[in-house]
Amino acid sequence: ETYKREVARSFPPTEHFSVAFLAKRCRSERIEGEPPGQRNVIIRFPSYEAARNWYHSDLYADAKALRMSASTSVQTIVEGV
């Protein structure tokens, strides 16, 4: 239930930062190594700086706190994807 609240709170900040979800809840297959989790989400931002600004923004802070309390994850910003 907490994670569902996080998802709902994540949309206004993502709209503000003009992001596009490229993959979420998609089928995946482990080819090598151990994955950090069972779910992958790929989000495209207009720029590397926009991704950093979103993650550290006050707009995303509540949703991020909910996500962190309900799950564990690995968050990575990759330039040029």
C-alpha positions as CSV (number, residue, x, y, z in Angstrom):
1,E,0.0,0.0,0.0
2,T,2.9,2.4,0.8
3,Y,4.4,1.7,-2.6
4,K,1.1,2.5,-4.3
5,R,1.1,5.9,-2.6
6,E,4.6,6.5,-3.8
7,V,3.7,5.7,-7.4
8,A,0.8,8.2,-7.2
9,R,3.0,10.9,-5.7
10,S,5.7,10.4,-8.3
11,F,3.6,11.5,-11.3
12,P,3.4,15.3,-10.6
13,P,7.2,15.6,-10.2
14,T,7.9,13.5,-13.3
15,E,5.5,15.7,-15.3
16,H,7.2,18.8,-14.0
17,F,10.6,17.6,-15.2
18,S,9.3,16.4,-18.6
19,V,10.3,12.8,-18.2
20,A,9.2,9.7,-20.2
21,F,8.9,6.2,-18.8
22,L,10.6,3.9,-21.3
23,A,10.2,0.7,-19.4
24,K,8.4,-0.3,-16.2
25,R,7.0,-3.7,-15.2
26,C,8.3,-5.1,-18.4
27,R,9.4,-8.7,-19.0
28,S,13.2,-9.1,-18.4
29,E,15.6,-12.0,-18.3
30,R,18.8,-12.2,-16.3
31,I,21.7,-13.1,-18.7
32,E,24.7,-12.6,-16.4
33,G,25.2,-11.8,-12.7
34,E,22.7,-11.1,-10.0
35,P,20.1,-8.4,-10.6
36,P,19.6,-5.8,-7.8
37,G,15.9,-6.5,-7.8
38,Q,12.9,-8.0,-9.6
39,R,11.7,-4.8,-11.2
40,N,13.4,-2.4,-13.7
41,V,12.2,1.1,-14.5
42,I,13.9,3.2,-17.2
43,I,13.1,6.9,-17.3
44,R,14.3,9.3,-19.9
45,F,15.0,12.9,-18.9
46,P,15.7,15.8,-21.1
47,S,19.3,15.9,-19.7
48,Y,21.6,14.5,-17.1
49,E,21.1,17.6,-15.0
50,A,17.3,17.3,-15.2
51,A,17.6,13.8,-13.8
52,R,19.7,15.0,-10.9
53,N,17.4,17.9,-10.3
54,W,14.4,15.7,-10.2
55,Y,15.9,13.2,-7.8
56,H,17.1,15.9,-5.4
57,S,14.0,18.1,-5.8
58,D,11.5,19.1,-3.1
59,L,8.7,18.0,-5.5
60,Y,10.0,14.4,-5.5
61,A,11.0,14.3,-1.8
62,D,7.7,12.9,-0.4
63,A,7.4,10.2,-3.1
64,K,11.1,9.2,-2.7
65,A,10.7,8.9,1.1
66,L,7.7,6.6,0.6
67,R,9.6,4.5,-1.9
68,M,12.5,4.2,0.4
69,S,10.3,3.1,3.3
70,A,8.5,0.5,1.2
71,S,11.3,-1.0,-0.9
72,T,15.0,-1.3,-1.6
73,S,16.4,-0.2,-4.9
74,V,19.4,0.9,-7.0
75,Q,19.1,4.3,-8.6
76,T,21.5,5.1,-11.4
77,I,21.6,8.1,-13.7
78,V,23.3,7.3,-17.0
79,E,24.1,10.1,-19.5
80,G,23.4,9.6,-23.2
81,V,20.8,6.9,-23.0
